[in-house]
Amino acid sequence: MADTTRTANVDDTIALLQSGLISIDPEAALTNIESWQEQLKGTPFAETLGELKLAIDGGIRSGEIGSIMADLGKQVSTAASSQEGEVASKLQELAQVLSGAMHS
């Protein structure tokens, strides 16, 4: 995740989540998720993002958004531990925002 596109995407995602889940436009959320899915194809992240996308899109799992986001937070935190420098700190910040998003 060292390239600038992904770093910018991390910043955009953090900003989106920090704006408050209730105020996030569902279309903006889905666009953000799809961007991440494209970048992370074939990884566990992409699968979890797919679950989140279905839940946001009004699927039967909409009540599980909080637990899906917490799972993503754990996955991102684990990924951050294998990175260094700014990438690690950005991923750790994203993990914290994901894990705490339902409580804000």
N, C-alpha and C positions, 0 to 999 in steps of 0.2 A: 504493500500500500504506500510505497514511498513516492509515487509520482504526484505532481501538483494537482491533477484532476481529482484524484481520490481525496487528497487533503482538503481541497475546496469543497468537495461533496460532503466530507465529514463536518466542515464548518457550517455548510448550509443545513445539514440535518440537525446539528446541535441547535442552531438558531430557530429552526422550525419547531423542534420539540420544546425549546425554552419559551416559545410564545404561548404555550398552554394548550393542552390537547383539545380543550373545548373550542378554542378559537381557530384551530387548524382546519382549513378547507379540505374536505375529503379528497377532492381532485388533486390538490397540491401534495397531500400525503401519498396518494397512489402513484403520482408521477415520481416522487422521491424514491419510493419503494421499487418501482420498475427500473429506475436508473441503477440502484444498488444491485438488483437482481441480474441485470445485464453484466455488470462488472464482476459479480461473484458467482457466475454460472458454475454449476457442478460442485458447489461447496455446501456444507450444512447451513451456512448463512442464507443461501438462496432459498433453501427449503423452508426455513423458519420465516423468511420474508414473504414467501408465498402464503403461508398460514396467516400472517398478519394482513396481507392484502385481502384475502378472502373474508377475514373478520371485519375489516373496515368497510368492505364493499357490501355489507349487510348479510353476510353469510350466516349460517346457523351458529357459528362460533363467535359472534360479535361480543358475547359476554366474556370471552377469554382474551380480549385485547391486552389487559394488564399482565396476565401470565405469559403471553407470547412476547411482550416487550421485555419482561424480566428475563426470559430465556435468551433473547437477543443480547441483553445487557451482559449476561454471563458469558455468552459466546464471544462478544467483543472484548470483554475483560481478559479472557483467556488468550485471544489473539494479540492483545496489547502486550502481554507478558513476553511474547516472542519477538517484539519489535524494540527499536532503540530510539532515543532522542525525541524529536518533535512528533513523529508518527506515534510512538508509544503514548506520549502524553495526550495527544488528540484522541486516540482510541480510548484511553482510560476516561477522558472527559465524556466521550460519547456513551461509554458503558454506564457511567454514573447517571447521565441524563435519562438514558433508556430505563434503567432500573428504578429511578425515582419519578418517572413521568406520570404515573397514575396517582401519585400522592401529591401532586402540585395543583 
